[in-house]
Amino acid sequence: MDIGSLSPTQLKELVRGIVDDRLRELLGDPDLGLQLGEALRTRLKASLGNAERLSGEEVADKLGLRW
C-alpha cells in the first residue's frame, strides 16, 4: 500500500483503524476468553436471581467514592 496514493478519506479511515486497534490492545478486556470458575459462576447466578439492585451512586457511597 502506498500511503501517498490514498485519498484523504482513505487515510483518515486507515488512521482510525490503527488507533482503534491500538486502543483495544491497551484497554481491552484482559479476561476475554477466560472461563468462569465454578464458585464465581454460582455467585453470579445467585446475584442475578436476587431482585435487589444497587445504583452506581449507592455503590460509590458504600465504598466512599465520589463520582
Secondary structure, DSSP 4 states (H G I P E B T S, - for coil): --GGGS-HHHHHHHHHHHHHHHHHHHHS-TTTTPPPPHHHHHHHHHHHH------HHHHHHHHT---
